[in-house]
């Protein structure tokens, strides 16, 4: 029997999901913008705000969806999984209560502490801005300043890296967040491990390293992610034996403490000289990390979804063994003052053997227009990171004008810098 799958969301992550399932199901999608890549793959596409839980559930019922995949965190926070489940449509995505693991960073840290989840840094939670500023003054070491709620990956400020203590206090006072988490600054190299979770099973995917900084050489403000890479195995070049398994053990501990969790569990880790520490958890695929993971997944993703819904053991995951490099094209001015609403042209024929994923673009009036976030990505695959990077770089002829790219992602020089950094920390 052919499954009917509803995809919620219209970004690059969701385009990757659509491509992973479209050949094996009847695919319908809904999102607030018209993503041309998703629209072409889907049997039906409806313009619906991803956070309108009732409208999403109504659309799912209207297309007789057997199951649904929820892409963005905003939809999870809005209870879209709850509404779908209540409507009798199986949602591969946590209900709002479990999604708090991402949507509420204060809850996240308290959850880790109360359940003895490994890798939790020292932290404090504040709902009074001046008390938080006093804590900054009294701290002996550098801190990470994190708004408790969702900020699209752009809300964190790290003292000693991005800002001074005085700038951090000014940021807190100017932003006037309801709650903030102040925690010890973790020093090392970041990496991500994503897992498929259902019925207590945890199936993990290869580690990925994202690049948050806007400009080459890891300069500039944080973004939603300018690109990422994965290697031919589960680990990354700067990781030592046992680091990947230690990260997986953290994800398994989370699921032990949240046995009803369903969907993707994303662990963002900082590899320190003491091993992996938890930067944060996300309750969905990463963007861009989904574009590194799903193209090399040989196990049909629909089989994972169906097993989750039916209460069967999740299949073991097979991967192609290829390295991947993803590079994003973003609007001029991104992330501080993005050129929104600009008409762009993408030469799809120039992509070659790489993969093209549309992200925050809107297809209207016979053209393609930027929004306030990342426009599209290319993903190269190969028998090494270098080969994948070369393929991705060749594909960037598709970028055209009015966008900017971090060309250094996945290059030998940048990867070697990661290795050297970890070698220095371990000495």
Kinemage of the C-alpha trace (Angstrom):
@kinemage 1
@onewidth
@group {chain A} dominant
@subgroup {mainchain}
@vectorlist {calphas} color= white
{ca unk a 1} P 0.000 0.000 0.000
{ca unk a 2} L 1.323 3.432 -0.926
{ca unk a 3} L 1.596 5.752 2.049
{ca unk a 4} L 0.177 9.259 1.853
{ca unk a 5} L 2.591 11.611 3.601
{ca unk a 6} L 2.003 15.216 4.599
{ca unk a 7} L 5.098 17.409 4.878
{ca unk a 8} L 4.807 20.544 7.020
{ca unk a 9} L 7.257 23.323 6.190
{ca unk a 10} L 8.770 25.013 3.167
{ca unk a 11} L 12.511 25.440 3.757
{ca unk a 12} L 15.695 23.678 2.728
{ca unk a 13} L 15.300 21.060 5.431
{ca unk a 14} L 11.827 20.263 4.151
{ca unk a 15} L 13.018 20.127 0.530
{ca unk a 16} L 15.524 17.487 1.675
{ca unk a 17} L 12.743 15.535 3.400
{ca unk a 18} L 10.547 15.807 0.311
{ca unk a 19} L 13.289 14.461 -1.925
{ca unk a 20} L 13.899 11.589 0.532
{ca unk a 21} L 10.275 10.389 0.486
{ca unk a 22} L 8.713 11.522 -2.810
{ca unk a 23} L 9.557 8.393 -4.826
{ca unk a 24} L 8.048 6.072 -2.205
{ca unk a 25} L 4.746 7.730 -1.304
{ca unk a 26} L 2.003 10.114 -2.319
{ca unk a 27} L 3.386 13.401 -1.008
{ca unk a 28} L 1.421 16.471 0.008
{ca unk a 29} L 2.930 19.590 1.528
{ca unk a 30} L 1.891 22.795 3.225
{ca unk a 31} L 3.922 25.862 4.101
{ca unk a 32} L 3.656 29.630 4.383
{ca unk a 33} L 5.791 30.119 1.258
{ca unk a 34} L 5.837 28.278 -2.058
{ca unk a 35} L 9.085 26.357 -2.265
{ca unk a 36} L 9.491 25.389 -5.944
{ca unk a 37} L 11.522 22.281 -5.147
{ca unk a 38} L 8.881 20.893 -2.798
{ca unk a 39} L 6.013 21.934 -5.047
{ca unk a 40} L 7.426 19.975 -7.990
{ca unk a 41} L 7.847 16.831 -5.904
{ca unk a 42} L 4.440 16.992 -4.214
{ca unk a 43} L 1.117 15.706 -5.513
{ca unk a 44} L -0.483 18.685 -3.797
{ca unk a 45} L 0.765 21.886 -2.164
{ca unk a 46} L -1.260 24.238 0.031
{ca unk a 47} L -0.206 27.656 1.330
{ca unk a 48} L -0.813 27.422 5.090
{ca unk a 49} L 1.004 29.028 8.006
{ca unk a 50} L 3.059 26.238 9.576
{ca unk a 51} L 2.009 27.363 13.064
{ca unk a 52} L -1.747 27.164 12.315
{ca unk a 53} L -2.241 23.755 13.902
{ca unk a 54} L -5.941 23.453 13.107
{ca unk a 55} L -5.479 24.402 9.437
{ca unk a 56} L -2.636 21.884 9.048
{ca unk a 57} L -4.722 19.143 10.644
{ca unk a 58} L -7.679 19.994 8.396
{ca unk a 59} L -5.467 19.799 5.305
{ca unk a 60} L -4.050 16.458 6.460
{ca unk a 61} L -7.559 15.091 6.845
{ca unk a 62} L -8.553 16.497 3.460
{ca unk a 63} L -5.806 14.608 1.643
{ca unk a 64} L -6.310 11.433 3.729
{ca unk a 65} L -2.753 11.553 5.048
{ca unk a 66} L -1.520 8.367 6.712
{ca unk a 67} L 1.304 10.145 8.459
{ca unk a 68} L 2.992 13.517 8.628
{ca unk a 69} L 6.528 14.850 8.982
{ca unk a 70} L 6.934 18.199 10.716
{ca unk a 71} L 9.956 20.222 9.657
{ca unk a 72} L 10.213 23.543 11.537
{ca unk a 73} L 10.506 24.055 15.283
{ca unk a 74} L 7.898 26.825 15.203
{ca unk a 75} L 5.270 24.278 14.145
{ca unk a 76} L 6.262 21.931 16.951
{ca unk a 77} L 6.026 24.739 19.503
{ca unk a 78} L 2.567 25.612 18.133
{ca unk a 79} L 1.324 22.076 18.795
{ca unk a 80} L 0.986 20.920 15.187
{ca unk a 81} L 1.984 17.367 16.159
{ca unk a 82} L -0.674 17.413 18.880
{ca unk a 83} L -3.356 18.570 16.446
{ca unk a 84} L -2.408 15.951 13.853
{ca unk a 85} L -2.347 13.139 16.401
{ca unk a 86} L -5.722 14.263 17.759
{ca unk a 87} L -7.074 14.198 14.196
{ca unk a 88} L -5.897 10.615 13.741
{ca unk a 89} L -2.875 11.418 11.550
{ca unk a 90} L 0.398 9.993 12.869
{ca unk a 91} L 2.925 12.798 13.291
{ca unk a 92} L 6.644 12.061 13.103
{ca unk a 93} L 7.556 14.931 15.355
{ca unk a 94} L 7.215 15.452 19.099
{ca unk a 95} L 4.150 16.889 20.730
{ca unk a 96} L 4.579 20.365 22.194
{ca unk a 97} L 5.373 19.017 25.670
{ca unk a 98} L 8.316 16.948 24.389
{ca unk a 99} L 9.367 19.660 21.931
{ca unk a 100} L 10.123 21.883 24.941
{ca unk a 101} L 13.475 20.140 24.842
{ca unk a 102} L 14.218 22.637 22.060
{ca unk a 103} L 11.695 25.420 22.478
{ca unk a 104} L 12.560 26.190 26.119
{ca unk a 105} L 16.290 26.241 26.890
{ca unk a 106} L 15.656 26.677 30.604
{ca unk a 107} L 13.539 23.519 30.610
{ca unk a 108} L 16.222 21.797 28.534
{ca unk a 109} L 18.960 22.388 31.114
{ca unk a 110} L 16.734 21.504 34.069
{ca unk a 111} L 15.650 18.340 32.275
{ca unk a 112} L 19.278 17.366 31.782
{ca unk a 113} L 20.127 18.055 35.416
{ca unk a 114} L 17.108 16.259 36.848
{ca unk a 115} L 17.640 13.184 34.659
{ca unk a 116} L 21.434 13.058 34.972
{ca unk a 117} L 21.898 13.454 31.208
{ca unk a 118} L 25.654 13.540 30.516
{ca unk a 119} L 27.331 16.636 29.108
{ca unk a 120} L 25.356 19.384 30.861
{ca unk a 121} L 27.377 22.567 31.465
{ca unk a 122} L 27.049 24.694 34.598
{ca unk a 123} L 24.153 27.116 34.160
{ca unk a 124} L 21.703 29.491 35.827
{ca unk a 125} L 18.280 30.705 34.672
{ca unk a 126} L 17.130 34.311 35.135
{ca unk a 127} L 13.828 36.097 34.613
{ca unk a 128} L 15.266 39.390 35.904
{ca unk a 129} L 17.599 41.209 33.531
{ca unk a 130} L 19.561 43.051 36.224
{ca unk a 131} L 20.084 39.852 38.192
{ca unk a 132} L 21.465 38.270 35.019
{ca unk a 133} L 23.810 41.223 34.519
{ca unk a 134} L 25.025 40.899 38.108
{ca unk a 135} L 25.758 37.222 37.438
{ca unk a 136} L 27.839 38.227 34.409
{ca unk a 137} L 29.842 40.619 36.607
{ca unk a 138} L 30.385 37.984 39.302
{ca unk a 139} L 31.413 35.166 36.948
{ca unk a 140} L 35.034 34.051 37.012
{ca unk a 141} L 34.887 32.648 33.456
{ca unk a 142} L 33.305 33.397 30.124
{ca unk a 143} L 29.600 32.697 29.654
{ca unk a 144} L 27.163 31.867 26.881
{ca unk a 145} L 24.073 34.076 26.971
{ca unk a 146} L 20.995 32.261 25.661
{ca unk a 147} L 17.394 33.462 25.397
{ca unk a 148} L 15.186 30.672 26.737
{ca unk a 149} L 12.861 30.694 23.713
{ca unk a 150} L 13.321 30.185 19.977
{ca unk a 151} L 15.525 32.663 18.124
{ca unk a 152} L 16.187 30.920 14.795
{ca unk a 153} L 19.747 30.062 15.774
{ca unk a 154} L 20.737 33.732 16.055
{ca unk a 155} L 20.054 34.661 19.688
{ca unk a 156} L 23.126 33.337 21.501
{ca unk a 157} L 26.007 35.632 22.448
{ca unk a 158} L 29.268 34.153 23.743
{ca unk a 159} L 31.453 36.256 26.017
{ca unk a 160} L 35.111 36.007 25.095
{ca unk a 161} L 34.262 35.035 21.528
{ca unk a 162} L 31.544 37.233 20.064
{ca unk a 163} L 31.086 39.888 22.750
{ca unk a 164} L 32.687 41.384 25.857
{ca unk a 165} L 31.013 41.225 29.258
{ca unk a 166} L 29.832 44.814 28.852
{ca unk a 167} L 28.417 44.067 25.394
{ca unk a 168} L 26.651 40.983 26.766
{ca unk a 169} L 24.977 43.058 29.470
{ca unk a 170} L 23.944 45.672 26.921
{ca unk a 171} L 22.497 42.890 24.772
{ca unk a 172} L 20.455 41.593 27.711
{ca unk a 173} L 19.145 45.048 28.577
{ca unk a 174} L 18.334 45.993 24.970
{ca unk a 175} L 16.639 42.675 24.173
{ca unk a 176} L 14.519 42.489 27.347
{ca unk a 177} L 13.980 38.726 27.113
{ca unk a 178} L 11.494 37.183 29.553
{ca unk a 179} L 14.009 34.502 30.585
{ca unk a 180} L 17.641 33.849 29.794
{ca unk a 181} L 20.035 31.015 30.463
{ca unk a 182} L 23.600 31.900 31.384
{ca unk a 183} L 25.977 28.974 31.182
{ca unk a 184} L 29.670 28.228 31.095
{ca unk a 185} L 31.309 28.839 27.761
{ca unk a 186} L 32.223 25.548 26.113
{ca unk a 187} L 35.483 25.609 24.153
{ca unk a 188} L 36.151 23.117 21.394
{ca unk a 189} L 34.658 22.088 18.072
{ca unk a 190} L 30.921 21.799 17.503
{ca unk a 191} L 29.274 18.857 15.799
{ca unk a 192} L 25.792 17.452 15.427
{ca unk a 193} L 24.336 13.963 15.624
{ca unk a 194} L 20.720 13.488 14.491
{ca unk a 195} L 18.654 10.459 15.444
{ca unk a 196} L 15.330 8.975 14.353
{ca unk a 197} L 13.330 8.159 17.482
{ca unk a 198} L 10.094 6.236 18.008
{ca unk a 199} L 8.772 3.602 20.390
{ca unk a 200} L 11.961 3.889 22.453
{ca unk a 201} L 14.234 3.096 19.491
{ca unk a 202} L 17.120 5.409 18.589
{ca unk a 203} L 18.705 5.211 15.126
{ca unk a 204} L 21.565 7.643 14.638
{ca unk a 205} L 23.005 9.257 11.519
{ca unk a 206} L 26.556 10.426 10.685
{ca unk a 207} L 28.013 13.390 12.535
{ca unk a 208} L 27.862 16.757 10.769
{ca unk a 209} L 29.650 20.044 11.406
{ca unk a 210} L 27.665 23.211 10.731
{ca unk a 211} L 29.173 26.672 10.243
{ca unk a 212} L 27.159 29.370 12.012
{ca unk a 213} L 29.344 32.406 11.354
{ca unk a 214} L 28.305 34.555 8.413
{ca unk a 215} L 31.691 35.122 6.796
{ca unk a 216} L 34.682 33.090 5.723
{ca unk a 217} L 37.261 32.271 8.359
{ca unk a 218} L 34.481 31.946 10.983
{ca unk a 219} L 34.013 35.709 11.184
{ca unk a 220} L 30.873 37.779 11.629
{ca unk a 221} L 27.547 37.262 13.377
{ca unk a 222} L 25.813 33.944 13.876
{ca unk a 223} L 23.359 32.759 11.242
{ca unk a 224} L 20.967 29.857 10.875
{ca unk a 225} L 23.917 27.987 9.318
{ca unk a 226} L 25.956 28.860 6.222
{ca unk a 227} L 26.784 25.256 5.347
{ca unk a 228} L 28.049 21.970 6.703
{ca unk a 229} L 29.962 18.794 5.938
{ca unk a 230} L 30.004 15.106 6.856
{ca unk a 231} L 32.624 12.426 6.265
{ca unk a 232} L 32.471 8.957 4.727
{ca unk a 233} L 31.865 7.293 8.113
{ca unk a 234} L 29.917 8.230 11.236
{ca unk a 235} L 32.654 10.410 12.733
{ca unk a 236} L 34.449 13.611 11.645
{ca unk a 237} L 38.184 14.216 11.078
{ca unk a 238} L 38.709 16.159 14.325
{ca unk a 239} L 36.916 13.579 16.486
{ca unk a 240} L 38.789 10.897 18.416
{ca unk a 241} L 37.726 7.271 18.813
{ca unk a 242} L 34.798 7.097 21.211
{ca unk a 243} L 33.585 10.698 20.734
{ca unk a 244} L 30.748 9.704 18.410
{ca unk a 245} L 29.616 6.896 20.721
{ca unk a 246} L 29.672 9.277 23.683
{ca unk a 247} L 27.346 11.644 21.820
{ca unk a 248} L 25.013 8.780 20.924
{ca unk a 249} L 24.912 7.751 24.587
{ca unk a 250} L 23.630 11.239 25.450
{ca unk a 251} L 20.786 10.934 22.921
{ca unk a 252} L 19.901 7.473 24.250
{ca unk a 253} L 19.782 8.865 27.795
{ca unk a 254} L 17.371 11.578 26.651
{ca unk a 255} L 15.037 9.005 25.091
{ca unk a 256} L 15.232 6.842 28.229
{ca unk a 257} L 13.969 9.868 30.165
{ca unk a 258} L 11.362 10.761 27.494
{ca unk a 259} L 10.049 7.355 26.373
{ca unk a 260} L 7.127 8.887 24.425
{ca unk a 261} L 9.396 11.079 22.289
{ca unk a 262} L 8.757 10.655 18.565
{ca unk a 263} L 10.535 12.228 15.610
{ca unk a 264} L 14.043 13.518 15.053
{ca unk a 265} L 16.240 14.235 18.058
{ca unk a 266} L 19.147 16.509 17.174
{ca unk a 267} L 22.059 16.803 19.550
{ca unk a 268} L 24.376 19.752 19.066
{ca unk a 269} L 27.613 19.009 20.883
{ca unk a 270} L 30.814 20.814 21.701
{ca unk a 271} L 33.762 18.463 21.586
{ca unk a 272} L 35.923 19.685 24.480
{ca unk a 273} L 39.143 18.329 25.950
{ca unk a 274} L 36.863 16.388 28.317
{ca unk a 275} L 34.743 14.900 25.542
{ca unk a 276} L 31.354 15.960 24.109
{ca unk a 277} L 29.242 18.486 26.025
{ca unk a 278} L 25.697 19.468 25.046
{ca unk a 279} L 25.286 22.881 23.434
{ca unk a 280} L 21.575 22.271 22.859
{ca unk a 281} L 18.988 19.802 21.667
{ca unk a 282} L 16.659 20.353 18.736
{ca unk a 283} L 13.407 18.485 18.261
{ca unk a 284} L 13.658 18.216 14.459
{ca unk a 285} L 16.155 17.904 11.625
{ca unk a 286} L 18.831 20.524 11.465
{ca unk a 287} L 19.009 22.929 8.582
{ca unk a 288} L 21.457 22.454 6.833
{ca unk a 289} L 22.305 19.116 8.508
{ca unk a 290} L 19.291 17.357 6.973
{ca unk a 291} L 20.852 18.062 3.583
{ca unk a 292} L 24.001 16.191 4.594
{ca unk a 293} L 22.163 13.234 6.114
{ca unk a 294} L 19.172 12.389 3.938
{ca unk a 295} L 20.938 12.307 0.529
{ca unk a 296} L 23.272 9.530 1.744
{ca unk a 297} L 20.580 7.527 3.573
{ca unk a 298} L 20.056 4.307 1.607
{ca unk a 299} L 17.302 3.026 3.913
{ca unk a 300} L 13.988 4.425 2.586
{ca unk a 301} L 12.895 7.184 4.952
{ca unk a 302} L 9.279 6.164 4.373
{ca unk a 303} L 10.121 2.781 5.913
{ca unk a 304} L 11.299 4.577 9.052
{ca unk a 305} L 8.092 6.610 9.184
{ca unk a 306} L 5.827 3.605 8.676
{ca unk a 307} L 7.628 1.540 11.326
{ca unk a 308} L 7.327 4.405 13.787
{ca unk a 309} L 3.593 4.708 13.162
{ca unk a 310} L 2.946 0.970 13.308
{ca unk a 311} L 4.867 0.447 16.538
{ca unk a 312} L 7.442 -1.766 14.831
{ca unk a 313} L 11.181 -1.631 15.557
{ca unk a 314} L 12.784 1.113 13.509
{ca unk a 315} L 14.926 -0.306 10.687
{ca unk a 316} L 18.675 -0.190 11.035
{ca unk a 317} L 20.009 2.660 8.908
{ca unk a 318} L 22.256 2.073 5.913
{ca unk a 319} L 24.253 4.916 4.371
{ca unk a 320} L 26.054 5.232 1.060
{ca unk a 321} L 29.454 5.931 2.621
{ca unk a 322} L 29.820 9.233 0.760
{ca unk a 323} L 31.102 12.448 2.288
{ca unk a 324} L 28.910 15.533 1.807
{ca unk a 325} L 29.496 19.281 1.702
{ca unk a 326} L 26.606 21.756 1.807
{ca unk a 327} L 27.024 25.443 0.969
{ca unk a 328} L 24.226 27.981 1.347
{ca unk a 329} L 23.540 30.995 -0.846
{ca unk a 330} L 22.060 33.776 1.288
{ca unk a 331} L 20.607 37.193 0.435
{ca unk a 332} L 22.987 40.149 0.412
{ca unk a 333} L 23.097 41.618 3.920
{ca unk a 334} L 22.128 38.382 5.683
{ca unk a 335} L 21.756 37.946 8.652
{ca unk a 336} L 21.668 41.520 9.982
{ca unk a 337} L 19.953 43.321 7.082
{ca unk a 338} L 18.943 40.786 4.424
{ca unk a 339} L 17.847 41.922 0.978
{ca unk a 340} L 14.292 40.582 1.213
{ca unk a 341} L 11.966 40.443 -1.758
{ca unk a 342} L 14.730 40.485 -4.338
{ca unk a 343} L 14.123 38.592 -7.566
{ca unk a 344} L 16.790 35.931 -8.112
{ca unk a 345} L 17.539 33.526 -10.934
{ca unk a 346} L 18.880 30.019 -10.286
{ca unk a 347} L 20.405 28.130 -13.200
{ca unk a 348} L 19.450 24.595 -12.221
{ca unk a 349} L 21.218 23.087 -15.235
{ca unk a 350} L 24.580 24.303 -13.943
{ca unk a 351} L 24.374 22.259 -10.731
{ca unk a 352} L 25.710 19.122 -12.430
{ca unk a 353} L 25.975 16.086 -10.150
{ca unk a 354} L 25.409 18.143 -7.014
{ca unk a 355} L 21.998 18.509 -5.383
{ca unk a 356} L 20.105 21.801 -5.242
{ca unk a 357} L 17.811 22.547 -2.319
{ca unk a 358} L 15.537 25.570 -2.247
{ca unk a 359} L 15.106 27.120 1.173
{ca unk a 360} L 13.708 30.517 2.132
{ca unk a 361} L 12.448 31.593 -1.245
{ca unk a 362} L 8.944 32.349 -2.420
{ca unk a 363} L 7.721 31.382 -5.890
{ca unk a 364} L 5.214 33.998 -7.048
{ca unk a 365} L 4.367 36.265 -9.962
{ca unk a 366} L 6.220 33.959 -12.307
{ca unk a 367} L 9.535 34.371 -10.474
{ca unk a 368} L 11.605 33.453 -7.450
{ca unk a 369} L 12.082 35.938 -4.608
{ca unk a 370} L 14.255 36.039 -1.498
{ca unk a 371} L 12.806 36.245 1.992
{ca unk a 372} L 14.691 37.311 5.123
{ca unk a 373} L 16.639 34.064 5.445
{ca unk a 374} L 18.865 31.670 3.464
{ca unk a 375} L 17.838 31.261 -0.177
{ca unk a 376} L 19.105 27.890 -1.422
{ca unk a 377} L 21.870 25.352 -0.917
{ca unk a 378} L 23.972 23.034 -3.021
{ca unk a 379} L 25.241 19.694 -1.730
{ca unk a 380} L 28.197 17.838 -3.163
{ca unk a 381} L 28.850 14.146 -2.520
{ca unk a 382} L 32.054 12.186 -2.997
{ca unk a 383} L 34.454 9.577 -1.697
{ca unk a 384} L 36.131 12.238 0.448
{ca unk a 385} L 35.263 15.623 1.941
{ca unk a 386} L 37.585 17.190 -0.640
{ca unk a 387} L 35.754 15.545 -3.536
{ca unk a 388} L 32.365 16.573 -2.133
{ca unk a 389} L 33.583 20.137 -1.620
{ca unk a 390} L 34.829 20.362 -5.209
{ca unk a 391} L 31.458 19.186 -6.520
{ca unk a 392} L 29.582 21.688 -4.366
{ca unk a 393} L 31.868 24.523 -5.415
{ca unk a 394} L 31.413 23.684 -9.106
{ca unk a 395} L 27.640 23.781 -8.596
{ca unk a 396} L 27.678 27.308 -7.227
{ca unk a 397} L 27.523 28.698 -10.742
{ca unk a 398} L 23.793 28.304 -10.082
{ca unk a 399} L 23.930 31.056 -7.515
{ca unk a 400} L 23.605 34.040 -9.828
{ca unk a 401} L 23.578 37.586 -8.454
{ca unk a 402} L 22.307 39.148 -5.206
{ca unk a 403} L 23.421 36.281 -2.977
{ca unk a 404} L 26.508 35.564 -0.881
{ca unk a 405} L 28.264 32.251 -0.112
{ca unk a 406} L 30.868 30.979 2.351
{ca unk a 407} L 33.204 29.303 -0.109
{ca unk a 408} L 35.555 27.981 2.600
{ca unk a 409} L 33.159 25.379 4.013
{ca unk a 410} L 34.540 21.878 3.551
{ca unk a 411} L 37.898 23.044 2.216
{ca unk a 412} L 41.062 21.227 3.274
{ca unk a 413} L 42.399 24.309 5.059
{ca unk a 414} L 39.296 24.791 7.192
{ca unk a 415} L 38.983 21.100 8.074
{ca unk a 416} L 42.671 21.038 9.066
{ca unk a 417} L 42.107 24.036 11.328
{ca unk a 418} L 39.458 21.999 13.156
{ca unk a 419} L 41.872 19.091 13.579
{ca unk a 420} L 44.683 21.360 14.797
{ca unk a 421} L 42.345 23.090 17.255
{ca unk a 422} L 41.331 19.822 18.872
{ca unk a 423} L 44.940 18.610 18.960
{ca unk a 424} L 45.892 21.788 20.845
{ca unk a 425} L 43.042 21.370 23.345
{ca unk a 426} L 43.918 17.740 24.014
{ca unk a 427} L 47.635 18.419 24.628
